[in-house]
Amino acid sequence: MFLTITTAGSAGRPATDLGFLLHKHPEKAQTFSTSYGTAHVLYPEASARRCTAALLLEVDPVALVKRGRGRGRGGAADSALAQYVNDRPYAASSLLAVALSAVFRTALQGQCAARPELAVQPLPLRIEVPALPARGGAEMVRRLFEPLGWMVEAEPVPLDEQFPAWGDSRYVRLALDGEARLADALRQLYVLLPVLDGAKHYWVAADEVDKLLRAGEGWLENHPEQKIIVGRYLARRGALTRQALERLELARLAEADDSEAEELDNAVDEFDEFDEFDESDQADESAEDTDAEDKPVPLAVQRRDAILSALRESGAGRVLDLGCGPGHLISVLLKNPQFTEVVGVDVSMRALQMASRRLRLERMGERQASRIKLLQGALTYTDSRLRGYDAAVLSEVIEHVDPPRLTALEYAVFGAARPATVIVTTPNVEYNVRWESLPAGQVRHADHRFEWNREEFRTWAESVAAQHGYTAELRPVGPDDPEVGPPTQLALFRIANTTKEAVA
């Protein structure tokens, strides 16, 4: 198996900087042992103007069979001989994807200790794979790579060049041209090579979902062929495919919040129902101190104050912020010594990275840092890491969830994690008529799956409380209009006394 990555130099940046990114010196040929053969990294050309890195993977069919994973294309091999005589030593597949991950691990993660500025810069890249199995042909190759910004050359390989009447094989010669971060290009190859092959050389277990989401972050959430990619990557295992698609949808919604929150805040400060993704909140809070008489307190700030008040009232020490976004609420909680441990959970790794930067975790003192954890997780799945906490906060989260999935979220939070106190906030749709900038009949954000009126929220809260052994108290957040109620509604859930005694 063979793959090359080529880049061109520019003023002030020689092409050989590719060696820094790959952590492989252009003047050396290096060899790496893998479970299925030997990988070689070499540079056919390396000059300031143009540099090419090549990955050559020599597959050992005997080693593949001895590991018990050489199952052929769709399961058991057609015959004993087929385990040894096949296209794997020559055509790109999941074997090459795994080699990419192992040999270029640091580059794939977007890290470059020697030249960190290089890792974030798009580079002119040309990637070539001379033999790529493509289920769906050249058209499928284009459908997978062109939405990612690549110019695609996918030339079908004939079955026999001397007999063109025999037609084309299922292989293509692939060349990709474009500008991209090297880490992004490698992660796309890591996912799409086995997708095009349509098979994997190893058993697909549950941890493959996490691998897919890590490699697909930033591009798979909105890819038009997302279902094909996920289904093939996970070997068409239904349960894993559904789980991955649900988590990608949640990540897409979180990403949409991130990109649109600033626009919403500029339109009307108090309209921001997504303060967890609103970078202007800190500025609003500063303005509140200096110009409190001229500018009303933003709704985002009022909401956090209401949550903080309820948490103080509950006496909670260990708190979960579920759907934490970039950590606005976490930063407030850390200022209060009552909260000895704060755990932020979000499905989006980008949001967690933003939270880490906002909280300055790298510069934080050891004692303060010991009070905080950031975890990736989907709230519609039970998670043993979330058990045993005093309180959980779902601030502007439930309206992101499709109604059929709400039951799963309810069980994961109230049934499985089961904190003593749960605080939920959500928009009050009745108040929307007070937003002059909001067209009639529209929800406050395009990604809201629903917005409830006060009676609908009360009915939901009381049903959840009764089903899981909690009491529910509803509170207004923001100005409580006598006709339409408050802009935000809050439910404070507490485990009922009888349940506490039973647990004790």
N, C-alpha and C positions, 0 to 999 in steps of 0.2 A: 504494500500500500504506500502511496506516495502523495504528498501534498506540499505545495510551495506557497510562501507568503513573500510578496515583493513590495517594496516601497521606494519612492523617489525622494531624493534630498531637496532641500530648499535653502534659501539664504539664512545662514545662522543655524541650520539644522542638517547635519550630514545624514545620509540615508542609513549609515551604520549605527545610528541611534537605535535601530531595531534590535540590536544585540542587547542593549540595556533593558529594553522592555521584555524580551524573551529570557533574559538572564542566561544567555548562551553566547560566548565570545565568538565573533565572526572568524577569528583566525584558528579556531579549533574545531575538530570533528569530535563529537561526543556520542557515547553509547550508553543506553539505559536498558536494564533488564526489566521485562514485564512478565506477567503471569502467562502470557500467550506467545512470547517470542522476544525479539530484540528491537528496540527503537534507536534510530540514529538521527542526530541533528547535525547538519552541515550547511555551509554557505557556498553555493555554486558561484556567486558573485558578491563582492563586498567592497564598494567604493563610496565616496562621499555623494556621488550622483545617484547611485542605484544599488540596492542591497536586496538579496534574496535569501531567505532561510528555508530549508527543506527538511521535512520530517519523513523519514523512510521507516516503515514498520515491516519487519520480517516476521511473519506469522509462522509459528510451529504447530502444524495440524495435530501432531501427536500430543503435544502439551495441552492443546485445546480439548482433545478427547479425554485425556487422563484426568482433567479437572472435572469431568462429568457434566460439562455445560455445552458440549458441541452437539446441539440438538437439531441442526439443520434449520431450514427456513421457517417452518411453522410448527415445530415440535420434534418428534423423533425423526431421525434421518431415514431416507427411503431404503437405504441398505447400509451394511457395514462399511462398504467401500466409500460411500458418499460422505462418511465422517472425515475421510482423509483427502478425497479428490473433490474439491469444490473451488469456488472463486475467491475464498477468503484471503489467500495470500496476495491477491492482486487488486481487488476492488474495495473501495472505501466502504466502511461499515461501522457498526458500533465498536468494533475493535480499534479502529482508528480514532474514534471519538474518545474512548477511554485513554488511549495513548496521549492524545492532546491534553486531556485533563491531568495526566500524571507528569508528563514531561514539561508542560508549560503551565503548571498549576499557579504560580505566582502571577504570571502575565494574565491568566484567565480571571484572576481575582482583582485585576486592575491595580496591582501594587508594583512600585518601582522605587526601592529605597534609595538607590544611587541618584536617580533623576525623577523625583516624584511629579514634576511638572509634565513630563512626557506622558504619563499614564492617563492624563485627562484630556490630552490633545488629540483631535481627529487627525489621522494620517491618510495620505493617498495610498490605497492598498490595492494590490491585485493578488487574488487567491486562485490557485489552479489545482484541480484534481483531475488527473488524466483518465481515471476509470471510476465512475460513480454509478452504482446501481440506482435506477430511478423508477420506482413503481408509479406509473402515471406519465412517464416519459418526460421529454424536455418541457412540455407545458406545465407539468407539476413543479418542476424545478423553478420555473419562472414565477409561478404562483406563490412559492414559498419565499424566494429571495427578493423579488422585485419590490414588495411592500416594505422591505427593510432598507430601501434606498440603493440597492446594488444594480449596476448594469450587468445583465446576465448573458453569458454565452453558453448555451447548452447544445452541443453538437452531438446528435445521436451517433453511436458507433455501430456500423453495419455488422451483421453476423459474419459476413465474409466479404472483404473488399473485392475479391475476384469474382464474386457471384452476387451482384447488387440485387438481383431479382429475389434473393432470399429475404430481403428486407433488413430492418434494423433490429439490433439486440435491445435488451432492456438497460443498456449502459449508455452514459453520455460522457463527453469530455466537458468538464465544467471550468469556466473562468468567471470570476466575479471582480468587478472594478467599482471602486467608490471611495468615499472618505468616511472613515469611522474610527472610533477608538479601537485599539487592538483588542482590548478585553471584550468589547462588544462583539467584534467579529469572531473571536474564538468561542464565545458562549453560544453564538448562533450556530456555528459549525458543530459544536458539541451536541446540540439538540437535533439539528436538521440532517446531519449525516445518517444516523440510524433511522430517522423518520423516512427519508427517501429510500433507504434500503428496505424498510418495512419489516425488519426483524432485529432481534438482539441476540447476542451470543451468551447471555446470562439470564438467570431467572429474575423476573421483574417483581420486586417486593414493595412493601408499602413505602419504604424510604425513597423510592424512585420519584414519588410525588414531590418531596422536598428538593431533590436534586433538580427536577424539572423547573420548579418555581424559582430556585436560586439562579439557574442559568437563563431562565426566560424573563427575569425581572427587567422591566423597562422596554420590552419589545413584544413579548408574547401576549400581554394583557389586551392589546388592541389589534392583534394580527387577524386579518380577514379569514385565514385558514386555521384559526386556533383549534377548532374541534378535530380537524384532520391531524394536526401536529400532536395534540395531546393523546388522541386515541392510538396513533401509531407508536408514539414514544413509550406509552404504557402498555404496549402489546395487546391493545384492545381489551384490557381487563376492566369490565364495566364499573365496578365499585371505585377503583382507583381513578378512572377517568372522570366519573361524576365528582369525586372529591376535588380533583385538580381543577376542573372547570368552575366549581363553586368558589374555590379560593381565588382563582384568577378574576372572577367577576367582582369579588369583594376588593381585590387589589385595584381593579380598574376604577371602581367607584371612589376609592381612597385617592387615587391619582387624579381623578376628575375634580374632587374637592380641592386638592392641592393647587391645581392650575387655575381654578376659577374663583377661589376665595378672595384674592386681591381685587379682582374686578367687581365682585359683589360688594366688598367693603367700601370701595370708592363710590359706588352708587348710593349707598346709604349705610352709615356706620352701624346703626342699631339693627339693620336688616341681617347682619351676619349671623346665621344660625349654625355656622360651621367654624366656630372660633378655634377648634383644634387644628385647622389648617390656615388660620388667618395670621400672617406675619405682622399685621399692623396692630395687634392687640397690645403689645408692650408699649408702643408709641401712644395708643389711646390711654393706657393707664398712667403714663407720665403726664399726658395732657390733663388728665383728671385732677392731678395734684396741683398744677399750675394755673388752670383755668376752669375750675369746677363750676363756677357760677355761669359761665358762658356756654359750656358744652355739657350736655347730659351724659351721665355714665353710660357707656356702651352696653348693649344687652349682653355681649359676651362676658363682660366683667361682672354684671349683675348675676349671670348664671353661675359663674365660678364662685361668687360670694355665697350664693344660695347653697351650692353643693358643699362648700367649706363649712357653712353654718350647720348643715345637717350632719356632716361627719363629726364635727366637734360635739354636737348634741349626742351622737351615738356612743361617744367615748372610744371610737375605733383607734387602734394603734397601727395595724397592718392593713394596708388599703390596696385594692386592685383598681387601676384605671383601664377599663376595657374599651378598646378603640381609642387609644391615647393620642394618635396622631403625632405631631411634633412636640408634644410634651408641655403644653401651656399649663394644664392643671397640675401636672407633676411638679413643675417649678414652683407653683404656689404652695403645694403641700409640703415640699421640702423645707420651706421657710418656717414651718410650724413644728416644734419639737414633739408635739403630741403624736405625730405620725412617725413611728420608728422604722417602718418599712413601706416603701411605695413601689409597686410593680406595674409597669406600663406594658400593655399587650396590644399589638396591632398586626393585621395581616400583611401590611405593606412594609417591606424592608426599607424602602426609601423614607417612609415616615419615621421609622425607628432611627435611621441615620440622622434625620433632621432633629429628632429629639435628643440624640446624643450630642450633636453640635450645640443645640440650644442650651442644654444643661451643662455643657463644657465638662463632660465626664472625664476627658483625658487630663484636665487640669484640676479636677476636684480632689480635695483631700481624702485620705483613706477612710476616715470616720464617716464623712458625708457620703462618699461613694458606696459604703457598705449598706446604706439605707435604700438604695435604688437598684432595680433590675429592669431590663427591657427585654421582652420576649416576643417572638413572632408566633402568632397563632390565629386560627379562625374561630370566631366565637360561636359558630354553629356546631362545633365538635367538642366533646368532653375532653378535658385536659387535666390530668392529675396534678400538674404543677400549680393549679389555681385553687386547690383545696386548702382549707384551714385558715383563711383570712377573715379579718373582722368585718370588712366592708368592701363592696364593689361599686364602682361608678360606671354607668352607661350614659355618657353625656352626648346627646345628639347622635345616637348610634342606631336605634331600632328602626328609624325611618329609612335606613339604607338597606334593610333586609327585605327580600321578597316575602310577602305574607305567608306563603306556604312553608318558608324556612323559619318563621318566628317560633314555632313550637320547638324546633331543635335548639334555638338560642335559649329559650326559656328553660329547657331541661339542663342545658350545659351550665347555665349560671345558677338558677334557683334549685335545681335538683342535684347536680353533680358537684359543682364548686361549693355551693350552699354557704355563703358568708352570712353572718348574723344580720347584717344590714346591706340593702341594695338601694342605690339611688339611680333613678332613671329620669332623664329629661328628654323632651321631644317638642317640636313646634305645635302650636295650637292653630289649626287651619282657620278657625273663625276669625282670628286676628288679622288674617291676610288682607282683608278689605281696608285696613288702616295703612297699608303700604301703598303710597301713591305711585311708586315706581314699578309695582308688580301688576302685570296685566290680569284682568279678572279671569278667574278660573284656573290660573296657573299655580303650581306649587312653588315653594321658595327656591328650589334648586332642581335642575333637570334630572338629577340622579336620585331624588327622593322616590321611593317606591310607594309611599303613601304619606298623608298627613292627616292626623286625627283631630276631630273636635273634642271638646271637653268630655262629653258623654261617652264617646268611643274610647277615649283614654281611660276614663274611670272604669268602664266595663272590663277593659283588658286588664287593668291593674288588679281589680277585685277578683277576676277569674284566676289570674296567676297566683295571687296570694292564697286563695282558697285551695288551689290544687297542690301547692307546695308547702303549706303550713306557715304562711307569713301573714302579717297584717299590712294594710296599705293605707297611707295617708297622702292625700293630694295637696300640693301647694302651688301658688302662682309664682312666676318669676317674671319680673318686669312690671310695668304699669298695668294694674288690673282694671281694664275697661269695664264699666257697668253693663255694657251691651254685649261685647264679644269676648270678654275675659282677657287674660294676660297673653303676651306674645309667646311665652314658653311655659309649659306645664311640667311640674316635677312630681314624681311619686316616690315616697319614702317607704320602703319595705323593711319590716323588722320580723324576725322569727317570732312566732307566737309563743307565749309563755308555756302553753301545754307542750309544744314541740321541744322547747328548751329542756323541760323536765324529763321528757321522754329520752332525749339524747343523753342527758346526764345519767 
